[in-house]
Amino acid sequence: MSVFRWAIIGPGNIAREFARDLSYIKNSDHRISAVIGKDMSDAEEVAAVENVPAYYDDIHEWLKNGTNFLIMH
């Protein structure tokens, strides 16, 4: 099964709904691997709720990670 790894940029209400809706996809594995926000506390909060391993308040720091993601903005 393919694994799709997502990065959420802008951890607002739409991003939270998107994260919740990923659980409805049954024919492939979708995971949120990073949350990037303007405010570290917002990114950390969404990451904690969604069990996301990485969160950032600087997109350049996230890009240094060097991994490929699908992006939801």
Secondary structure, DSSP 8 states (H G I E B T S, - for coil): --EEEEEEES-SHHHHHHHHHGGG--SSEEEEEEEE-SSHHHHHHHHHHHT-S-EES-HHHHHTT----EEE-
